[in-house]
C-alpha cells in the first residue's frame, strides 16, 4: 500500500492539523517507508508461532493483598468544618 499527497491531505483534514506542502512531501516519504515495512512484515510466515502477551517469558511478581495503612478517616473528619454521616459537607459551587 502506498500513501500519496491526496491521502496525507485527507488525513490532515480529518486530524484538523495544518500540513504545508514541504511537510506533506516529507510525510509522504516517511509514511511510505513505514507502509513498505508493514508490507514486508505481512509476508512473514507466522503459522506455527503461538500468540504471546510479552516478548520475554516473565511473570509479574505479586505481593500479598494486606492493608498496610491505618484508617485516617476519623482524623480527617475531625479537621473538617462541617460533617454529616461521615462525609464532608462543602458549599454548593454549581447552581
C-alpha positions in Angstrom: 0.0 0.0 0.0 1.3 3.4 -0.8 0.4 6.8 0.6 0.2 9.8 -1.7 -0.4 13.6 -1.3 -4.1 13.2 -1.5 -4.1 10.7 1.4 -1.9 12.9 3.5 -4.2 16.0 2.9 -7.3 13.9 3.8 -5.7 12.6 7.0 -4.5 16.1 7.9 -8.0 17.4 7.4 -9.6 14.6 9.5 -7.0 15.3 12.2 -7.6 19.0 12.0 -4.0 19.9 11.5 -2.3 22.2 9.0 0.3 20.5 6.9 2.4 22.6 4.5 3.5 21.3 1.1 7.0 20.7 2.3 5.8 18.8 5.4 3.4 16.9 3.2 6.3 15.7 0.9 8.4 14.7 4.0 5.4 12.8 5.4 4.8 11.1 2.1 8.4 9.7 2.2 8.3 8.7 5.9 4.8 7.2 5.8 5.7 5.4 2.5 8.7 3.8 4.3 6.5 2.7 7.2 3.9 1.2 4.9 6.7 -0.7 3.0 8.0 -2.1 6.3 4.5 -3.2 7.2 4.0 -4.9 3.9 7.3 -6.8 4.4 6.2 -7.8 7.9 2.9 -9.1 6.5 4.8 -11.5 4.3 6.4 -13.3 7.3 5.1 -16.8 7.8 3.6 -16.9 11.3 1.6 -20.2 11.0 3.5 -22.0 13.8 4.0 -19.1 16.1 1.9 -19.0 19.3 0.5 -15.7 20.3 2.1 -14.2 23.4 1.5 -11.3 25.6 5.1 -10.4 26.2 8.3 -10.9 24.2 10.0 -12.4 27.2 8.8 -15.3 29.5 8.4 -13.2 32.6 5.7 -13.0 35.2 4.7 -10.1 37.4 5.7 -10.6 41.0 2.6 -10.1 43.2 2.6 -9.0 46.8 0.1 -10.2 49.4 -3.0 -8.1 49.4 -3.0 -6.8 53.0 -3.8 -3.4 54.4 -0.6 -1.5 55.4 -2.1 1.9 56.1 -4.3 2.7 59.1 -7.7 4.3 58.6 -7.3 8.1 58.7 -10.9 8.9 58.0 -11.8 9.8 61.6 -8.7 12.1 61.9 -9.6 13.8 58.6 -13.2 14.3 59.5 -12.2 16.0 62.8 -10.4 18.7 60.8 -13.5 19.4 58.6 -15.6 22.5 59.3 -18.8 20.6 58.7 -19.5 16.8 58.6 -22.7 14.8 58.1 -22.8 10.9 58.3 -19.1 10.5 57.9 -18.9 12.8 54.8 -17.5 16.3 54.3 -20.1 19.0 53.7 -18.9 21.6 51.3 -20.5 24.8 49.9 -22.5 24.4 46.7 -20.5 25.7 43.8 -22.8 24.9 40.9 -26.4 26.3 40.7 
